[in-house]
C-alpha cells in the first residue's frame, strides 16, 4: 500500500470510530499536505473555521503560518499539517486529556506513515505528547532528538498565542526562521548515516 492510500485508510478509520471523543459533534479535520513531507507540523485541535472547511490552520493562525512559510521559502504544500486532536472541542476550548489520549494512537500512526525527519509542534498540547515534562516557554525553538525513528522535534509557540503577544510573535518568527537550517543539518546527518 502506498503512503497516500495508507493515510486515506487511516482517515476512513477515524471517520467511523464512534468511540472517539467529539465524534458526531464536529467534523474530522484529518490533515493535509505532502504525504512524503520531510517536515510535519502538529497543532492542538481545529477551530471553528477549520471545522467548517475540514482543513487545518485556515483561520488567522493559518494565515500567520502561510506568511512564515513564505518567509522561509517553503510552499505550504511541501509540508504536512495536522493536529493532535482532529475534531473541534466545544466552545473552542483546549483539548482535554481524554481527547488527547484517544487521538494520539491515530496521530502516531499518521506520523509513522509519513515518516518525517522533523516534527514541529505548535503549542504546548502537541509538544507535551512528545515531551511530557517540558514547558513551551523553555523548549520553544530548540531541536530535540526523539529516541525512536531518528527524528527531530522542534516545539514552537502556537500561532494563535503569537498573534496575541508581541513577545511570543518575536520568538515565533525567530524560531520559525531556524527551521530551514535545522532541516538542512538533518539532511546532512542522514546522508552521513548518523
C-alpha positions as CSV (number, residue, x, y, z in Angstrom):
1,X,0.0,0.0,0.0
2,X,1.4,3.4,-0.9
3,X,1.6,6.3,1.6
4,X,-1.4,8.2,0.2
5,X,-3.6,5.1,0.4
6,X,-2.4,4.4,3.9
7,X,-3.3,7.9,5.0
8,X,-6.7,7.6,3.3
9,X,-7.4,4.3,5.1
10,X,-6.4,5.8,8.4
11,X,-8.7,8.8,7.8
12,X,-11.6,6.5,6.9
13,X,-11.0,4.5,10.1
14,X,-11.1,7.7,12.1
15,X,-14.3,8.9,10.4
16,X,-16.1,5.7,11.6
17,X,-14.6,5.4,15.1
18,X,-17.7,6.2,17.2
19,X,-15.7,5.7,20.4
20,X,-13.5,8.8,19.7
21,X,-14.4,11.8,21.9
22,X,-16.1,14.6,19.9
23,X,-17.4,12.1,17.3
24,X,-20.7,13.4,16.0
25,X,-20.2,16.9,17.4
26,X,-17.6,18.2,14.9
27,X,-16.1,17.3,11.6
28,X,-13.0,15.3,11.2
29,X,-10.0,17.5,10.3
30,X,-7.5,14.8,9.4
31,X,-4.6,16.8,8.0
32,X,-3.3,17.9,4.6
33,X,-0.1,18.5,2.6
34,X,2.6,16.4,1.1
35,X,2.3,12.8,2.2
36,X,6.1,12.4,1.6
37,X,6.9,15.6,3.6
38,X,10.2,15.8,5.5
39,X,8.5,18.2,8.0
40,X,5.2,17.6,9.8
41,X,3.5,20.4,11.7
42,X,1.2,19.4,14.6
43,X,-1.2,21.8,16.2
44,X,-3.6,21.3,19.1
45,X,-7.2,21.0,17.7
46,X,-9.2,22.5,14.9
47,X,-11.0,25.8,15.4
48,X,-14.4,26.9,14.1
49,X,-13.2,27.8,10.6
50,X,-11.1,24.6,10.3
51,X,-14.1,22.5,11.4
52,X,-16.3,24.2,8.7
53,X,-13.8,23.7,5.9
54,X,-12.3,20.4,7.2
55,X,-8.8,21.7,6.8
56,X,-6.2,22.5,9.4
57,X,-4.9,26.0,10.0
58,X,-7.1,28.0,7.7
59,X,-8.1,30.8,10.1
60,X,-5.9,33.6,11.4
61,X,-3.4,31.2,12.8
62,X,-3.2,29.6,9.3
63,X,-2.6,33.0,7.7
64,X,0.3,33.5,10.0
65,X,1.7,30.0,9.2
66,X,1.4,30.8,5.5
67,X,3.2,34.1,6.0
68,X,6.0,32.2,7.8
69,X,6.2,29.5,5.2
70,X,6.6,32.3,2.5
71,X,9.3,33.9,4.6
72,X,11.5,30.8,4.7
73,X,10.7,29.8,1.1
74,X,8.6,26.7,1.9
75,X,5.4,26.2,-0.1
76,X,2.6,25.1,2.3
77,X,2.1,22.1,0.1
78,X,5.6,20.9,0.8
79,X,4.9,20.1,4.4
80,X,2.2,18.1,6.2
81,X,-0.1,19.9,8.7
82,X,-2.3,18.2,11.2
83,X,-3.5,18.5,14.9
84,X,-3.1,16.2,17.9
85,X,-7.0,16.2,18.3
86,X,-8.7,16.0,15.0
87,X,-12.2,17.4,15.9
88,X,-13.0,20.8,17.3
89,X,-13.7,20.8,21.0
90,X,-16.9,22.7,22.0
91,X,-16.6,26.5,22.5
92,X,-13.1,26.4,21.0
93,X,-11.8,25.2,24.4
94,X,-8.4,23.5,24.8
95,X,-8.4,19.7,24.2
96,X,-8.8,17.8,27.4
97,X,-6.5,14.8,28.5
98,X,-9.1,12.2,27.5
99,X,-9.5,13.7,24.0
100,X,-5.7,13.8,23.5
101,X,-5.2,10.3,24.8
102,X,-7.9,8.9,22.4
103,X,-6.5,10.7,19.4
104,X,-2.7,10.1,19.9
105,X,-2.7,6.5,18.6
106,X,-4.1,7.8,15.4
107,X,-1.6,10.7,15.3
108,X,1.3,8.2,15.9
109,X,0.1,6.1,13.0
110,X,-0.2,9.2,10.8
111,X,3.4,10.2,11.7
112,X,4.7,6.6,11.1
113,X,3.1,6.5,7.7
114,X,4.5,9.9,6.6
115,X,7.9,9.2,8.3
116,X,9.2,12.8,8.5
117,X,12.7,13.9,9.5
118,X,11.3,16.7,11.7
119,X,8.2,17.2,13.7
120,X,7.3,20.8,14.5
121,X,4.8,21.0,17.3
122,X,2.6,24.2,17.5
123,X,1.7,24.9,21.2
124,X,2.1,23.0,24.4
125,X,-0.5,20.3,23.9
126,X,1.2,18.7,20.9
127,X,4.6,19.3,22.4
128,X,3.7,17.6,25.7
129,X,2.7,14.4,23.8
130,X,6.4,14.1,22.9
131,X,8.0,15.9,25.8
132,X,5.6,15.4,28.8
133,X,7.7,17.3,31.3
134,X,8.7,20.3,29.1
135,X,7.3,23.8,29.2
136,X,6.7,25.6,25.9
137,X,8.4,28.7,27.3
138,X,11.7,26.9,27.8
139,X,11.5,24.4,24.9
140,X,10.4,26.6,22.0
141,X,12.8,26.9,19.1
142,X,15.1,24.1,20.3
143,X,15.6,20.8,18.5
144,X,15.2,17.6,20.4
145,X,16.2,14.2,19.2
146,X,13.4,11.7,19.6
147,X,14.5,8.3,20.7
148,X,12.5,6.4,18.2
149,X,12.7,6.7,14.4
150,X,15.7,9.0,14.3
151,X,13.6,12.2,14.2
152,X,13.9,15.7,15.5
153,X,11.2,17.5,17.4
154,X,11.1,21.3,17.3
155,X,8.5,22.9,19.5
156,X,7.1,26.4,18.6
157,X,4.6,28.6,20.2
158,X,1.1,28.2,18.7
159,X,0.4,30.8,16.0
160,X,-2.7,31.9,18.0
161,X,-0.5,32.7,21.0
162,X,1.9,34.6,18.8
163,X,-1.0,36.7,17.4
164,X,-2.0,37.7,21.0
165,X,1.5,38.6,22.3
166,X,4.2,40.7,20.7
167,X,6.9,38.9,22.7
168,X,5.6,35.5,21.6
169,X,5.4,36.8,18.0
170,X,9.0,37.7,18.1
171,X,10.0,34.3,19.4
172,X,7.7,32.5,17.0
173,X,9.2,34.4,14.0
174,X,12.8,33.8,15.1
175,X,12.1,30.1,15.9
176,X,10.4,29.6,12.5
177,X,13.3,31.0,10.7
178,X,15.6,28.4,12.3
179,X,13.6,25.6,10.6
180,X,15.4,25.7,7.2
181,X,18.8,25.4,8.9
182,X,17.6,22.5,11.2
183,X,16.2,20.7,8.1
184,X,19.4,21.2,6.2
185,X,21.5,19.9,9.1
186,X,19.2,16.9,9.5
187,X,19.7,16.1,5.8
188,X,23.4,16.2,6.2
189,X,23.3,13.9,9.2
190,X,21.0,11.4,7.4
191,X,23.3,11.4,4.3
192,X,26.3,10.6,6.6
193,X,24.3,7.8,8.3
194,X,24.1,9.4,11.7
